[in-house]
Amino acid sequence: MEILKYPIGKFEASKNITTEQIDDWIKTLEDFTSELETCV
């Protein structure tokens, strides 16, 4: 049953998060909201 969880398997947080990763995540969220507004 564990395999069927979304997104895939059990969540494992990264121990070393870089500012580059954070910038990438922020950009992903910004792009998503823009695309969502376009669809709605």
Contacts in CASP RR format, 6 or more apart in sequence:
PFRMAT RR
TARGET T0000
AUTHOR 0000-0000-0000
METHOD contacts of the structure
MODEL  1
MEILKYPIGKFEASKNITTEQIDDWIKTLEDFTSELETCV
2 9 0 8 1.000
2 10 0 8 1.000
3 9 0 8 1.000
14 21 0 8 1.000
END
